[in-house]
Amino acid sequence: MELKNYAALIAKETGISEEQVKNTLELIESGATIPFIARYRKEATGSLDEVQIAQIKSLHEKWVELDKRRAAILDSISEQGKMTPELQEKINNALTMTELEDLYLPYRPKRKTRASVAIEKGLEPLAKMISKQSDMNIHSAAQKFINHEKGIEDEEQALSGARDIIAEWISESIPLRGKLRYLFDKEALIISKVIKDKEEEGEKYTIYFDAKEKLSRVPSHRLLAMFRGEEEGVLRLSIEPDEERAVELVQRHFVRVQNDAGRQVALAAKDSYKRLLQPQIETEMRKKYKEKADTEAINVFVNNLRQLLMAPPLGQKTVLAIDPGFRTGCKIVVLDKQGKLLYNETIYPHPPHAQYKLASDKLKRLVLQFQVDAIAIGNGTAGRETEYFVRKIPFERDVKAIVVNESGASVYSASEIAREEFPNYDVTVRGAVSIGRRLMDPLAELVKIDPKSIGVGQYQHDVNQNRLQKSLAETVESCVNQVGVEVNTASKELLSYVSGVGPTLAKQIVAFRNENGPFTSREGLKKVPRLGEKAFEQAAGFLRIRDAANPLDFSAVHPESYHIVDDMAAKMNCTVTDLMRDEALRNAINLNDFTTDKVGLPTLRDIMAELAKPGRDPRAKFDTFEFDKNTTSINDLKPGMVLPGIITNITNFGCFVDIGVHQDGLVHISQIADKYIKNPNDVVKLNQKVLVKVMSVEPARKRINLSMKEAVRK
């Protein structure tokens, strides 16, 4: 199928014009990335955003995969010598994988079945006679097929074999399969039962030990939980509508008359449903609803990850970071404004050591010595106690103490990336460095960690791992390119997510930078080995060079558009720097004077926005947050308390809030707002600061139920 035909199909499915789809696909096939297309090819796509471009790409991949399968099926049937013009036309016109597989079902190479055995015994003519449902004496007809040599000993064995053949024919009926799918979609129940003697082992699945609900209405998180329970050998699941109703549907479809032959067909229809159709359609439903649940869970993860990566950065400040601990002490590190490690030590302010004054004096000295601007405190074990300790210290300069979510820091500290960066330091130092850098720039630090280790997913281990990994990688890439990257300070991990770069080229850029010093212009990137014209085109606009000779090198204006800005400056009889500084000069420019057949108003408006705020960071401004000073453990909580908290995770059934007691509390979806909401992401955001009311506490089970209904959101 030609590209333009794919474009027509995708346009019909998305509502995007065929021309936009065609241009987008051509850009993708030329090697352009989604961030690049969305940012720098708006004229070609009609200003499609990243979500729309990704949808076009995904649908194109789906159609290509469908055509690969179509070709394989055509080859298989042709090799069997069973292809007809009518069948070929049907296969060529099939628009879904389900249609294709239904058409292929009668021709699919099968292992030995009851029907194939019966056919080998010569019973197919009898099956054809019965299936016509004419007034015939089936007993005398069956008598003729008794054949002791072939193992057909009596009339009933002949009829049974014929019914097996008819049952298989029935199971291959495309219209019937469509009706059954509709019935399953509308009425099927998913029934969950505990496997005998697995009650204790599967205690966490108690609510599913004897559960029954409509498949179409099961929330994704419950469905994934049931599938996990089945995978672990605790639950037994079945998916089926009312059996009598389903059997009646099959019989009504095939039984035409109430005579002896019709009754044989009715028996075959019932057998076909129970033995063949029900298991097949159940398998399809499992796959369909699992994929749907996966999509919802992955979307939750992607939304959470985006919010986490786009969290406000503190910026280039000197930071003292603390990885808290009791017995092993608190590991402290000092980082300069670029995140370079300047100093590390361990202090012991908490029991059993309780070296409070020694630890306090040490921090006071370090803050003064290094002119520390902020103190980052990990929120793990001893986090609240360390925060309380730090806030009581009378520092001699204004310094902020900020609690940082350390999820995944231990993963980073033990990783190859961390070992390569800090070969002479142990995991505790690396963990503290990660905590400090997360405060300075969450995006730059979190790209070093597998997103699945950050702790913001929903049933992440139960969903399709390839789909999850692909979606998360695309999200990280989107965020990195949305913010932009300073090429002279970025790690190779951060650079690898820049449009058109990737891991290999990122290593080359860092190696070149280390050997030759900082880049002084974007043009200088072309000297990096293997960084060709295509990579430069894709990457240049997202890479920033601070203090470059050309001020546009620190903006999102693409080098391919520098001549436009030069022309603007020439027309206004000023320099590019003047244009960036003077709003009046920019306002005097008529953008229509600079449009061409390739450059339209969307690109020109983006250029003007960049001239106004070159290299602007799209992330929100950093805001400090403090937990309640009198609440540090779950045992301090009492129902009715109203506390400040910060949202750490969002799922389909609610959100989790850190209130500073080492155990996040759950705000069920019904407790998020006074009105009904379908998706928590519509109301709350990751890292959002909220007030919550304690509804109930179970310290032994580490469960905290919270409500935001009466809370004022910040």
C-alpha positions in Angstrom: 0.0 0.0 0.0 1.4 3.4 -1.0 2.2 6.1 1.5 -0.7 8.3 0.3 -3.1 5.4 0.9 -1.9 5.0 4.4 -2.3 8.7 4.8 -6.0 8.4 3.7 -6.7 5.6 6.2 -5.0 7.5 9.1 -6.7 10.8 8.2 -10.1 9.0 8.3 -9.3 7.5 11.7 -7.9 10.7 13.3 -9.8 13.5 11.7 -6.5 15.1 10.6 -6.4 16.1 7.0 -4.8 13.7 4.5 -2.3 16.3 3.4 -1.1 16.9 7.0 -0.8 13.1 7.6 1.1 12.6 4.3 3.6 15.4 5.0 4.1 14.1 8.6 4.8 10.6 7.4 7.3 11.8 4.8 9.1 13.7 7.6 9.1 10.6 9.8 10.4 8.4 7.0 13.2 10.9 6.3 14.4 10.4 9.8 12.9 13.4 11.6 12.0 13.0 15.2 8.7 13.9 16.8 10.0 16.8 18.8 11.8 18.2 15.7 8.7 17.9 13.5 6.4 19.5 16.2 8.8 22.4 16.8 10.4 23.2 13.4 8.1 21.8 10.7 4.8 23.5 11.6 4.2 24.7 8.0 4.4 21.1 6.7 2.2 19.5 9.4 -0.3 22.4 9.9 1.1 22.9 13.4 0.3 19.4 14.7 1.5 18.8 18.3 3.6 15.9 19.5 0.6 13.9 20.6 -0.9 14.1 17.1 2.3 13.3 15.4 2.9 10.3 17.7 -0.6 9.1 16.9 0.1 9.3 13.2 3.4 7.4 13.6 1.7 4.7 15.7 -1.1 4.2 13.3 1.3 4.0 10.4 3.2 1.3 12.2 -0.1 -0.5 12.8 -1.0 -0.4 9.1 2.4 -1.6 8.0 2.2 -4.5 10.4 -1.3 -5.3 9.1 0.0 -5.4 5.6 2.9 -7.7 6.5 0.4 -10.1 8.0 -1.9 -9.7 5.0 1.0 -10.7 2.7 1.9 -13.7 4.8 -1.7 -15.0 4.7 -2.0 -14.5 1.0 1.2 -16.5 0.5 0.1 -19.3 2.8 -3.3 -19.8 1.2 -1.8 -19.6 -2.3 0.8 -22.2 -1.4 -2.1 -24.5 -0.3 -3.7 -24.0 -3.8 -6.9 -22.7 -2.2 -6.9 -19.1 -3.2 -9.9 -17.7 -5.1 -10.4 -14.2 -6.6 -13.3 -13.7 -4.1 -11.2 -14.7 -1.1 -8.2 -12.6 -2.3 -10.4 -9.5 -2.6 -11.8 -10.0 0.9 -8.3 -10.4 2.3 -7.1 -7.3 0.5 -10.0 -5.3 1.8 -9.7 -6.4 5.4 -9.0 -3.4 7.7 -8.3 -5.0 11.0 -6.2 -7.9 12.2 -9.3 -9.6 13.5 -10.9 -9.6 10.0 -7.7 -11.0 8.5 -7.4 -13.8 11.1 -11.1 -14.7 10.7 -10.6 -15.0 7.0 -7.5 -17.1 7.4 -9.0 -19.4 10.1 -10.3 -22.1 7.8 -6.9 -22.3 6.0 -4.6 -22.0 9.0 -2.5 -25.1 9.4 -4.0 -27.0 12.3 -2.8 -29.7 14.6 -4.9 -32.8 14.6 -8.5 -32.0 15.7 -11.6 -34.0 16.3 -12.9 -32.7 13.0 -9.8 -33.6 11.0 -9.9 -37.1 12.5 -13.5 -37.4 11.4 -12.7 -36.2 7.9 -9.9 -38.7 7.7 -12.5 -41.4 8.5 -14.6 -40.3 5.5 -17.4 -38.6 7.5 -17.4 -35.2 5.7 -20.1 -36.2 3.2 -22.4 -37.1 6.1 -21.6 -33.8 7.8 -22.6 -32.0 4.6 -25.8 -33.9 4.3 -26.8 -33.1 7.9 -25.8 -29.5 7.6 -28.4 -29.0 4.8 -31.1 -29.9 7.3 -33.4 -31.5 4.8 -36.0 -34.1 5.8 -33.8 -37.1 5.8 -33.5 -40.3 7.7 -30.3 -39.5 9.5 -30.2 -43.0 11.0 -30.1 -44.8 7.7 -27.7 -42.2 6.3 -25.4 -42.8 9.3 -25.6 -46.6 8.8 -23.9 -46.2 5.5 -20.8 -44.7 7.1 -20.1 -47.5 9.6 -16.6 -48.7 8.8 -15.0 -51.0 11.3 -11.6 -50.6 9.6 -11.7 -46.9 10.2 -13.0 -47.2 13.7 -16.6 -46.2 13.1 -18.3 -49.0 14.9 -21.9 -47.8 15.0 -24.4 -45.2 13.9 -23.8 -42.9 16.9 -20.0 -42.8 16.2 -20.8 -41.8 12.6 -23.1 -39.0 13.8 -20.7 -37.9 16.5 -17.9 -37.5 13.9 -20.2 -35.6 11.6 -21.1 -33.3 14.4 -17.4 -32.7 15.1 -16.9 -31.6 11.5 -20.0 -29.3 11.7 -18.9 -27.8 15.0 -15.6 -26.8 13.4 -17.4 -25.3 10.4 -19.6 -23.3 12.8 -16.6 -22.0 14.7 -15.1 -20.6 11.5 -18.2 -18.6 10.6 -17.1 -14.9 10.4 -20.6 -13.4 10.9 -21.2 -15.7 14.0 -17.8 -14.8 15.5 -18.7 -11.1 15.1 -22.0 -11.6 16.9 -20.3 -13.5 19.7 -17.6 -10.8 20.1 -20.4 -8.2 20.5 -22.1 -10.4 23.1 -18.9 -10.8 25.1 -18.2 -7.1 24.9 -21.6 -6.2 26.1 -22.4 -8.9 28.6 -19.4 -11.0 29.5 -18.5 -11.4 33.2 -15.0 -11.9 34.6 -15.2 -14.4 37.4 -12.4 -14.7 39.8 -12.0 -17.6 42.3 -9.2 -18.5 44.7 -7.4 -21.7 43.9 -7.8 -24.3 46.7 -5.1 -24.0 49.5 -3.8 -20.7 48.1 -5.7 -18.5 50.5 -2.9 -17.7 52.8 -0.3 -17.3 50.1 -2.5 -14.9 48.1 -3.8 -12.9 51.0 -3.3 -9.6 49.1 -5.8 -10.8 46.6 -8.6 -11.5 49.2 -11.1 -9.2 47.4 -10.8 -11.4 44.3 -11.2 -14.7 46.0 -14.9 -14.8 45.0 -15.5 -11.9 42.7 -17.7 -11.4 39.7 -18.2 -8.2 37.6 -18.9 -7.1 34.1 -15.8 -7.2 32.0 -16.5 -4.0 30.2 -16.8 -2.1 33.4 -13.8 -3.4 35.3 -11.3 -0.6 36.1 -7.9 -1.2 34.6 -6.1 -1.5 37.9 -8.5 -4.2 39.1 -8.2 -6.1 35.9 -4.4 -6.0 36.0 -4.5 -7.1 39.7 -6.7 -10.1 38.7 -4.4 -11.1 35.9 -1.4 -10.8 38.2 -3.1 -13.1 40.8 -3.8 -15.6 38.0 -0.1 -15.4 36.9 1.1 -16.0 40.4 -1.1 -19.1 40.6 -3.5 -17.7 43.3 -6.6 -17.0 41.2 -8.5 -18.8 38.5 -10.2 -16.5 36.1 -12.9 -17.1 33.5 -14.6 -14.7 31.0 -18.0 -15.5 29.6 -21.5 -14.2 29.1 -24.5 -16.3 30.2 -23.8 -19.7 28.6 -27.4 -20.4 27.7 -27.7 -17.1 25.9 -24.5 -17.7 24.0 -25.5 -21.2 23.0 -28.9 -20.0 21.9 -27.2 -17.3 19.7 -25.1 -19.9 18.0 -28.0 -22.3 17.5 -30.3 -19.5 16.2 -27.6 -18.6 13.6 -27.3 -22.2 12.2 -30.4 -24.2 13.0 -33.0 -23.6 10.4 -35.6 -26.3 10.9 -36.8 -28.5 13.8 -36.2 -32.0 12.3 -33.7 -34.8 13.0 -30.9 -33.1 11.0 -31.7 -29.7 12.6 -31.4 -31.3 16.1 -28.0 -32.8 15.1 -26.9 -29.3 14.0 -28.2 -27.9 17.3 -26.0 -30.4 19.2 -23.0 -29.5 17.0 -23.7 -25.8 17.7 -23.7 -26.2 21.4 -20.5 -28.3 21.3 -18.9 -25.7 18.9 -19.6 -22.9 21.4 -18.4 -24.7 24.6 -15.4 -26.5 23.1 -14.2 -24.1 20.4 -15.8 -20.7 20.3 -16.0 -19.8 23.9 -12.2 -20.5 24.6 -11.2 -18.7 21.4 -13.3 -15.6 22.1 -12.3 -15.6 25.7 -8.7 -15.5 24.6 -9.5 -12.6 22.3 -11.3 -10.7 25.1 -8.4 -11.3 27.5 -6.0 -9.9 25.0 -8.3 -7.0 24.1 -9.0 -5.9 27.6 -5.5 -6.5 28.8 -4.2 -4.2 26.0 -6.9 -1.6 27.1 -5.8 -1.8 30.7 -2.2 -1.6 29.7 -2.9 1.5 27.7 -4.6 3.2 30.7 -1.8 2.1 33.1 0.9 3.3 30.7 -0.9 6.6 30.2 -1.0 7.1 34.0 2.7 6.4 34.2 3.5 8.7 31.3 1.5 11.6 32.8 3.2 11.1 36.1 6.6 10.9 34.6 6.1 14.0 32.5 5.0 16.0 35.6 8.0 14.7 37.6 10.5 15.4 34.8 9.0 18.9 34.3 9.1 19.7 38.0 10.4 23.2 38.8 14.2 23.3 39.1 16.0 25.2 41.9 18.5 26.2 39.2 22.3 26.8 39.4 22.8 27.2 43.2 25.4 25.8 45.5 23.7 22.9 47.3 24.4 20.8 50.4 22.6 17.5 50.0 21.9 15.0 52.8 21.0 11.4 52.4 19.5 10.7 55.9 20.1 7.7 58.1 20.0 6.8 61.8 22.6 4.1 62.7 24.8 4.7 59.6 24.6 8.4 59.9 23.6 11.1 57.4 25.8 11.3 54.3 26.4 14.9 53.3 27.8 16.3 50.0 28.4 19.8 48.8 27.8 20.5 45.1 28.8 23.6 43.1 26.4 25.5 40.8 27.0 23.0 38.0 26.4 20.0 40.3 30.1 19.1 40.7 31.0 17.3 43.9 33.1 19.6 46.1 33.0 17.9 49.5 31.6 14.8 51.3 31.4 13.6 54.9 29.1 11.7 57.3 27.4 13.3 60.3 25.5 11.5 63.1 22.9 13.7 64.6 20.4 11.0 65.4 20.3 8.1 67.9 22.1 5.8 68.6 25.0 8.2 68.1 23.1 11.5 68.9 26.1 13.7 68.0 23.7 16.7 67.7 26.1 19.6 68.4 29.0 18.2 66.4 26.7 17.6 63.4 25.1 21.0 63.8 28.5 22.8 64.0 29.7 20.9 60.9 26.7 22.0 58.8 27.0 25.6 59.9 30.7 25.6 58.9 30.1 24.0 55.5 27.2 26.4 54.7 29.5 29.4 55.4 32.6 27.9 53.8 30.9 27.0 50.5 28.3 29.8 50.6 25.6 27.2 50.3 22.2 28.5 49.0 20.0 25.5 49.7 20.1 22.2 51.7 18.5 19.2 49.9 17.2 16.5 52.3 16.2 13.0 51.1 12.7 11.9 52.1 13.6 8.3 53.0 14.5 6.8 56.4 15.2 9.6 59.0 14.2 12.2 56.4 11.7 14.0 58.7 14.0 13.8 61.7 16.8 15.3 59.6 14.6 18.0 58.3 13.6 19.0 61.8 17.2 18.9 62.9 18.4 21.1 60.0 15.6 23.7 60.4 16.6 24.3 64.0 20.2 25.2 63.1 20.8 29.0 63.3 22.8 29.4 60.0 24.7 32.6 59.5 23.4 33.1 56.0 20.0 32.7 54.4 19.7 29.0 53.3 16.6 27.0 52.3 16.1 23.5 53.6 14.1 21.5 51.1 12.8 17.9 51.2 13.5 16.0 48.0 11.8 12.8 46.8 14.7 10.3 46.6 12.8 7.4 44.9 15.3 5.7 42.6 18.4 7.4 44.1 19.6 4.0 45.3 19.2 2.6 41.8 21.3 5.4 40.4 24.0 5.1 43.1 24.5 1.4 42.3 24.3 1.9 38.5 27.1 1.8 36.0 26.5 5.5 35.2 27.1 6.4 38.8 30.2 4.2 39.0 31.6 5.8 35.9 30.9 9.3 37.2 32.2 8.7 40.7 34.6 5.7 40.6 36.3 6.6 43.9 33.2 7.1 46.0 30.8 4.6 47.5 27.0 4.3 46.9 26.1 6.6 49.9 28.1 9.5 48.4 26.5 8.9 44.9 23.0 8.7 46.4 23.5 12.1 48.2 24.8 13.7 45.0 21.7 12.4 43.2 19.5 14.0 45.8 21.2 17.3 45.5 21.2 17.4 41.8 17.5 16.5 41.7 16.8 19.7 43.6 18.9 21.7 41.2 17.5 20.2 38.0 15.1 17.2 38.3 15.1 16.5 34.6 18.9 16.4 34.1 19.3 14.0 37.0 16.3 11.7 36.5 17.2 10.9 32.9 20.0 8.8 34.4 17.5 6.5 36.1 15.3 3.9 34.4 11.8 5.6 34.7 10.4 2.3 36.1 12.6 2.9 39.2 11.2 6.3 40.0 8.1 5.0 41.7 5.3 6.8 39.8 3.8 3.9 37.9 0.6 1.9 38.3 1.0 -1.9 37.9 4.1 -1.2 35.8 5.4 -4.8 36.0 2.1 -6.2 34.7 1.8 -4.2 31.5 3.5 -4.9 28.2 7.1 -4.1 28.9 8.0 -3.1 25.3 5.1 -0.7 25.0 5.9 0.7 28.4 9.6 1.2 27.7 8.8 2.8 24.3 6.2 5.2 25.8 8.5 6.2 28.7 11.5 6.8 26.4 9.3 9.0 24.1 8.1 11.0 27.2 11.7 11.6 28.4 12.7 12.6 24.9 9.7 15.0 24.7 10.5 16.6 28.1 14.3 17.0 27.4 13.7 18.7 24.0 10.9 20.9 25.4 13.3 22.3 28.0 16.4 22.3 25.9 19.9 21.2 26.9 23.1 23.2 27.6 25.6 21.3 25.5 28.6 22.4 27.6 27.3 21.1 30.9 25.0 18.3 30.0 25.8 14.6 30.9 25.9 12.1 28.0 22.7 10.6 29.5 20.8 13.9 29.1 22.3 14.5 25.6 21.3 11.1 24.4 17.6 12.1 24.6 18.2 15.2 22.4 16.4 14.9 19.0 18.7 13.2 16.5 21.5 12.4 19.0 21.2 9.1 20.8 23.6 7.3 23.2 26.5 6.8 20.7 26.6 10.4 19.5 26.1 11.7 23.0 29.4 10.0 24.0 31.1 11.5 21.0 29.9 15.0 22.0 31.1 14.7 25.6 34.4 13.2 24.5 35.0 16.0 22.0 34.0 18.6 24.7 36.4 17.1 27.2 39.3 17.0 24.6 38.7 20.4 23.0 37.0 22.5 25.6 33.5 24.0 25.6 31.7 24.6 22.4 31.6 28.2 21.5 28.9 28.0 18.7 26.3 25.6 17.4 28.3 25.4 14.2 31.2 23.9 16.2 29.0 20.8 16.8 29.7 19.8 13.2 33.3 19.1 14.1 32.1 16.2 16.3 33.0 12.9 14.6 29.9 11.2 13.1 27.7 14.2 13.8 26.5 14.7 10.2 24.1 17.2 8.6 21.0 15.2 9.4 21.9 14.9 13.1 22.8 18.5 13.2 19.5 19.5 11.6 17.5 17.4 14.2 19.6 18.4 17.3 20.8 22.0 16.9 17.6 23.8 17.8 17.4 21.9 21.1 21.0 22.5 22.2 21.9 25.7 24.0 25.3 27.4 24.2 25.5 30.0 26.9 27.7 33.1 26.2 28.1 32.2 22.5 29.2 34.9 20.1 25.9 34.6 18.3 23.1 35.1 20.9 20.8 32.9 18.9 22.9 29.9 19.9 21.3 30.1 23.4 17.8 30.2 22.0 15.4 27.8 20.4 15.7 29.5 17.1 17.0 26.9 14.7 20.3 27.7 12.8 18.4 27.2 9.5 16.4 30.3 10.5 19.3 32.6 11.6 19.2 34.3 8.2 15.6 35.3 8.9 16.5 37.0 12.1 19.5 38.7 10.4 17.1 40.0 7.7 14.8 41.3 10.5 17.7 43.1 12.2 18.9 44.6 8.9 15.4 45.9 8.1 15.2 47.5 11.5 18.7 48.9 11.1 19.9 47.2 14.3 21.7 44.1 15.6 20.3 40.8 16.6 21.1 41.6 20.2 19.2 44.9 19.9 16.1 42.9 18.6 16.3 40.6 21.6 16.6 43.5 24.1 14.1 46.0 22.6 10.4 45.1 22.6 9.6 48.2 20.6 11.9 47.1 17.8 10.3 43.6 17.7 6.7 45.1 17.7 7.6 47.2 14.7 8.3 44.1 12.6 5.7 43.0 10.1 6.0 39.2 10.0 4.3 39.0 6.6 7.4 40.7 5.1 9.4 37.5 5.9 7.1 34.7 4.8 8.3 32.5 2.0 7.0 29.3 0.3 8.8 27.3 3.1 8.6 29.7 6.1 5.1 30.7 7.3 3.7 32.6 10.3 3.9 29.7 12.7 7.7 29.6 12.5 7.9 33.4 12.5 5.8 33.7 15.6 8.0 31.1 17.3 11.1 33.1 16.4 9.6 36.3 17.8 8.7 34.5 21.1 12.3 33.3 21.4 13.7 36.7 20.7 11.6 38.0 23.6 12.8 35.3 26.0 15.8 33.4 24.6 16.4 30.0 26.0 13.4 30.3 28.3 12.6 27.4 30.6 9.0 26.2 30.2 9.1 24.7 33.7 7.3 26.5 36.5 9.1 28.6 39.1 10.5 26.8 42.1 8.4 27.0 45.3 9.5 25.8 48.7 7.4 23.4 50.8 7.3 22.4 54.5 5.6 19.5 56.3 3.8 19.9 59.6 6.5 20.3 62.2 4.6 18.3 64.8 4.0 15.3 62.7 6.9 13.0 61.9 5.6 9.5 62.2 2.5 7.5 61.4 1.9 7.2 65.1 1.4 11.0 65.4 -1.6 10.9 63.1 -5.2 11.2 64.3 -8.4 11.2 62.3 -9.6 14.7 61.6 -6.1 16.3 61.4 -5.6 18.6 58.4 -2.0 18.5 57.1 0.1 19.9 54.2 1.3 17.3 51.8 2.7 16.8 48.3 1.4 14.4 45.7 3.9 11.7 44.9 1.9 9.3 42.6 -1.3 9.4 40.7 -3.3 6.3 39.7 -6.7 5.6 38.2 -8.1 5.0 41.6 -6.7 8.0 43.4 -3.5 9.7 44.4 -0.8 9.2 47.0 0.3 12.1 49.2 3.5 12.4 51.2 2.6 14.1 54.6 6.0 13.6 56.1 5.5 10.4 58.1 7.6 7.9 55.9 4.4 6.4 54.5 2.3 8.0 51.8 -1.4 8.2 52.4 -4.1 7.4 49.8 -6.7 9.9 48.7 -9.3 7.7 47.0 -10.7 9.1 43.7 -14.0 9.6 45.6 -12.2 11.9 48.1 -10.3 14.1 45.7 -13.2 16.5 44.8 -16.8 17.2 45.8 -17.9 16.3 42.3 -17.5 13.0 40.5 -14.3 12.7 38.5 -13.3 10.0 36.1 -9.6 10.6 36.0 -7.5 12.0 38.9 -5.1 13.5 36.4 -7.9 15.9 35.4 -7.8 17.4 38.9 -4.5 16.9 40.6 -0.8 16.9 39.4 2.3 15.2 40.5 4.3 17.3 43.1 1.2 19.4 43.7 1.1 20.9 47.2 -2.2 20.1 48.9 -3.9 20.1 52.2 -5.4 16.8 53.2 -7.6 15.6 56.0 -6.7 12.3 57.8 -9.8 10.0 57.6 -8.3 6.8 59.1 -5.0 5.4 60.2 -3.9 1.7 60.5 -0.3 1.9 61.8 0.2 -1.9 61.9 -0.8 -2.2 58.2 0.9 1.1 57.3 -2.3 2.4 55.8 -3.4 6.1 55.8 -6.6 7.2 54.2 -6.9 10.9 53.4 -9.4 13.3 51.9 -9.0 16.4 49.9 -12.7 17.3 49.7 -12.4 19.8 52.5 -8.8 20.9 51.6 -7.7 24.1 49.9 -5.4 23.3 47.0 -2.4 25.4 46.6 
